Amino acid sequence: MTDAQDTAADSTLRTTGGAPPDDGGSSVTGAPNPATGPANDPDTGPEPIPLLEPREGIPPVVADDETLARVIAAFAAGSGPVAVDAERASGYRYGQRAYLVQLRREGAGSALIDPVACPDLSGLGEALSGVEWVLHAATQDLPCLREIGMVPTRLFDTELAGRIAGFPRVGLGAMVESVLGFVLEKGHSAVDWSTRPLPEPWLRYAALDVELLVDLRDALEKELDRQGKLEWAREEFDAIAAAPPAEPRKDPWRRTSGMHKVRRRRQLAVVRELWQTRDRIAQRRDVSPGKVLSDAAIVEAALSLPANVHALAALNGFGHRTGRRQLEQWQAAVDRARELTDAQLPQPGQPVTGPPPPRAWADKDPEAAARLSAARAAVSALAEALNMPQENLITPDTVRRVCWEPPNVVSAESVGAALAGYGARPWQVEQVTPVLVAALSA
């Protein structure tokens, strides 16, 4: 039995109504051997247990300053790591703001906070400063938490921990089942969390998402330690916590789905005008841009360049449900693009920084192409030996950059310095440098 299995077997987790399983604890036989997949096979071990209720029941939603103050005091007085999660309304509302924040900590229990009613949670963030926050896929939730004043100084990412430990499936439900032997109900993950009041089944789901995060963290910490990867994971967690907010995307309209079909500059201008018009409307109405106008409709209009509202109405995405006024505003955007001078039209592609696309290397620099091929093979073999995804061992972009412009003198010192210069963590530099030196020297 692995250390992670010991943690799972020793845990006093609860199932329905806060009552323990019949045997007084988890009946799980353990975490998987990451090299072979889940050990909790129905043919060799107990069936996973459905987790139906939070152990203290569904906490009331915090929606006023007085209750929030009590929650802050309780969590400040708690002990150990704090489990944190946030629910957004992606696909329903504009932007990525949080519509529910869930927390759980030893000594404080669980809390559900409405950040619409309580938009400033900086007091809670300050109370938890220095405490380790446990999140699953932290980079997804940190931006919306930062908006409401919650910024961790230390964190443990259970999804990233699962990747580094070599688990084949790293979604929260899959991890809880394979490591702890419980099944989380995931039926409400894509609902409109801006709904008020939030239905009780949604709140139950939200509370359960943090119910086992600290238990999962403890099991994964032991498994990472057993594999000799714990310090690697800590370096990754520290890098996430220290990372500054992401810069706004340049020309976000270029990410419109289906852009590969749009080749002429005038057509690109139509995409830009329609995208920007849609974005302003979506922001004003606080709805997802896709509910205002689909990407497919934008691309269709760009390819067709309709001359008038009648022609626009005949296109897919601008059918009978689109009112005359709406059609006129979309046609006005098309007309603005049609009226631009050649100098005002967008260029076909964004300025390229760094190496060209690998498919062009064979023609531009055959030696660099050979270096890249050798490096990719070596990194892939190392990742397999370490039992982790290649992209978590070292980013493909870093490998490309080092292969395109290798150090003048290839050595462990020069290659390691190049990797560090591109943002590789010390553990990555230590692991990857020897194989890259060999590939670059071949």
Buried (B, 14 or more C-beta within 10 A) or exposed (E): EBBBBBBBBEBEBBBEEEEEBEEEBBBBBBBBBBEEBBBBEEEEBBEBBEBBBBBEEBBEBBBEEEBBEEBBEBBBEBEBBBBBBBBBBEEBBBBBBBBBBBBBBEEBBBBBBBBBBBEEBEBBBBBBEEBBBBBBBBEBBBBBBBBBBBBBBBBBBBBBBBBBBBBBEBBBBBBBBBBBBBBBBBEBBEBBBBEEEBEEEBBBBBBBBBBBBBBBBBBBBBBBBBBEBBEBBBEBBBEBBEEEEEEEEEEEBBEBEBBEEBEEBBBBBBBBBBBBBBBEBBEEEEBBBBBBBBBBBBBBBBBBBBEEBEBBBEBEBBEEEBEEEBBEBBBEBBBBBBEBEEEEBBEEEEEEEEBBEBEEBEEEBEEBBBBBBBBBEBBEEBBEEBBBBBEBBBBEEBBBBBBBEBBEEBEEEBBBEBBBEBEBBEBBBBBBBBBBBBBBEE
